[in-house]
Amino acid sequence: MIRQRTIKNVIRGRGVGLHTGETVSLRLLPATVDTGVIFSRVDVEPAVDIPALSQHVSETTLATTISSGECRISTIEHLMSALYGLG
């Protein structure tokens, strides 16, 4: 059985994209059981959710990129490893 955990409170962050140099915002939200990690592009209309699953991996050169249609989210491995490290 895989142990599931979630965060208790909303976490917000802002910074500069590692490969793009663009300003990016991040918001981590608590989730219900069996939700998994879902990345959401809320800067596009309509917003696009991309689950952090292997079938959504579209690129692995220099960074792990997941995508759905034209929407892409890159360098997710940094956040994923931090979440894994926190248990």
Buried (B, 14 or more C-beta within 10 A) or exposed (E): EEEEEEEEEEEEEEEEEEEEEEEBEEEBEEBEEEEEBEBBBEEEEEEBEBBBEEEBEBEEEEBBBBBBEEBBBBBBEEBBEEBEEEE
